[in-house]
Amino acid sequence: MSYKHVDANRGITWLTAGLELLRRNPGVFAAIALVYALLQGMPVLGLAMIVLAPTLLGGFVYAMREQDQGRHAELGHLFVVFQQPGKIVSTLMLALPGVMAAVVTALLLLFALGGAIVGGVMGVHQVTPGLAVGLGIGTLLFGGIVLALALAVFALLVFAIPRVMFDDSEALAAMRESLSASIANLGALALVAGALFGTTLVAYGLFHAIPYGGAVLSCMVGSAFGVSVMYVAYKDVFGARDPMQSGS
């Protein structure tokens, strides 16, 4: 299945269509998002959730399609991949970009911490103007690298997850195709990514005073909105022109 190019303002259609899809069954989608957010927030799971995230998101997007096609989304759909023989291997392979990004980020942090430890051992206690500038540049560089990694992972997976779930695409091929489709539709995806990031920040701002609730609730909002938009964008770019028209 070949992808198509859409105008940048199509991202607005994806956002509104995603909200409309969520409105059809808000209780169930909120429950799915809550379970997903709670699992993501468990420190004991750690790297396991980075590995399992595409698998659970595959179940989440499956629930979106069920609702869109006139059936009913269910909480159990979050784990539907585990009930489909052979699908789990492909979705686990989709975790490779996230794992690699996490490893690079961890190495960068270790490098930064190592520099701080060396500075402490050498007795560098006073923050000079030059050191302050260096720290500022280093912080900006680190933030830029992390942002670039996050955007790369987004581009590799945004279309790959539904392609693996619905079209039985092989994981590596789906990621290559997702990256190409993301570049071809950079304007629309940039608009969507900005809106999703802003929505998540607003949600965190509203709920951050709740102990542990800020992170969980903002993750709920971001994941539910993000997956609904992922689904309608996939339908638009790889399927029907109308992102809310039912189809396989």
N, C-alpha and C positions, 0 to 999 in steps of 0.2 A: 504494500500500500504506500503510495507516494504522498508526501505532505504538500501543502500549498502555502503560499505567502498571503498574508492579510495585512491590511492597513494598520497603522499604529493605533488609530482610534477604535479599532476592534477590541482592544483591551477593555474599553469601557463596557462593551457588550458582554464580555466574559465576566466582568465583575457583577454587573446587574443580573445576568443569568444565573451566576453562582448564588447570589443572595436569594433569588426566586426559588431555586432548587432547595436551599436550606429551609425556606419558609414552608415548604410542602410537608415537612415532618420535623419540626424544630426539636421536639422532645427527644426523639431517637438520635438525631445527629448530635445533640448536646451530650447525650449519654455516651455515645461512641467517642466523642472528642474528650470527654472527662476521663474515661478509662485510658485512652491513649496518652493524655497529659499526665495522669498519675503514674503510668508505667515509665514515661520519659523522665519523670522527676525522682525516681527511686535511685539514690546513689549506689545502692548495693548491686543494681543491674549494670551500671557503668557502660562499658564497651558493648555489652550484649544488646543494649537498646539501639546503639548505632547500627549494629548488624541487623537487628530485627525491624528497624524503622521502615524500610521499603516494603517489607512483608505486611506489616500492619497497615501502612498507607495503601497498599494494594487492596486489602480488605475494606478499607474506608471508601476508596473510589468505587469498589464493587457495590457497596451500599448505595452510593450516589446513583449508579446506573439502574439498580433495582427500583429506586424511587422514581427516577426519570421515566422509566419504561412502564409505569403503571402498576408496579408491584409495590411492596412496602419494605423499606429499609429496616433492618433489625440489628440489635446490639451484637449478636453473634456473627454478623457479617465481618466484623473487624478481624476475626480469626479464620475467615473462610479459606484462606490460602492453605492452611494446615489440613483442610479436608479435600484438597484437589491434588491427586498424585502427580508428581513431577513439577508442579508449579513452585513449590517451596525452594527448589534448587535455583531456579531462575531469579526469584525475588531476593534470595540471599546474595546472589552475585551482584545484584543492583546495589548492595551495601558497600562495594569496593571503593567508589569515590568518597563516600562519607568517612570510611575507615582511614583512607589515605590522607584526607584533609585533617582528620583528628590527630593522626600521627605527626604530620608536618607542624600543626599548631603546638602540639606537646613538645616537639623538639625545639621550636622557637622559644617557648617558655623556659625550657631547661637551659637554653643558651643564655637567655636574659638573666635567669636566676644565677647561673654560673658566673656571669660577669659581676653581678651584685656581690656574690660571696667573695670573689677575688678582690673586689674593691674594698670590702670590709677587712679582709686579711691584710691588705696592704696599707690599711689605716686611712683610707679615703673617707673621712667623715664629713668634711665640709663640702657643701654643694656650691661649686664655683659657677659663674655665668656660663662658661664653656661646657661644663658638665651638664648644666640644666638644659642648654640647647641640645646637647647630644641626647639626653634622655627624652626630650620632646620629639626630636626627629625619629628616635628609635620607636617611641610609642606610636607615632603616626605611621611609620613603616610597618610595624607589626599589625596595626589596625587595617592598613591597606591590603596586606597579604591575606589576613583572615577574611576580609570582605571579598577579595578576588576568589579565594577558595570556596566560599559560600555560594557565590554566583556561579562558579564552574559546576559545583555539585547540583545546583538548581537546574542549570541548563542540561546537564546530562540525564537528569531523572524526571523532569516535569512531564515529558511525553513518554519516557521509557516505561514508567510504572503502568500506565493504562495500556500501553502497547503489549507489554508482557501479560497483563491480566486478561485483556480482551481479544488480542490478535495472535496470541501464542508466539510472539516474537522471541527470538533468542536474546538473552540479556545483553551481551556485548554489542550485537547489531542494533538492538533497541536504543542503547545509550549513544552509539554513533549517530543514529538517525535523529535522536532527540536533540543532540548538540547541533546538528545541521539545521533542523527545523527551528531551533531556538535562535540561531544566528539569522536565519531568513526572516524571522518574525521578532527581531530584537526590539522594535519600537513598542509593539503590543505587550511583550513580556516585561519590558522595563516599566511600563505604566502599571502593570499588574503587580510586579515585585514591589514597587514603591508604595502602592496602595495597601498591600498586605503588610508590609513592614510598618507603615504608619498606623494601621488598624491595631496591630499587635502592641505597638508602643502606647497607643491611647488606652487599650485595655489594661496594660500593666499600670499605667498612671492612675486609672480609676480604681484598681483593686490592690495596689501594692501595699496598702496599710493592713490588709488582711494577712495574718501570719501564714506563710507558705501559699496563701491564696493568690497573691499577685502573679507568681510564676505559673501556677496551675491554670488559672483562669485566662491569662493571656495566651498560654499555649493552646487552651481549648478554642479560643476565638481564632487564633492564627491557623490552627490545623483544620478546623471545620471550614472556614472561609477559603483557605488555600486549596484544600482537596476539592471543594465544589468548583472552584475556578479551574483547577487542573483538569477536571472532567469535561467541563464545557469547552475549554480551550482545545483539548484533545479531539473532541467531536468536530470542532470547527476546522482544525488544521488537518486532521486525518480522516474525517468522516463527512457528515452532512454540513451544508453551508450554514444552516440555522442551528446554533449550538444548543437550542432547547428542543429541537425536533427529535422524537424518539427514533432510535436506530440501534444497531448492534455495535 
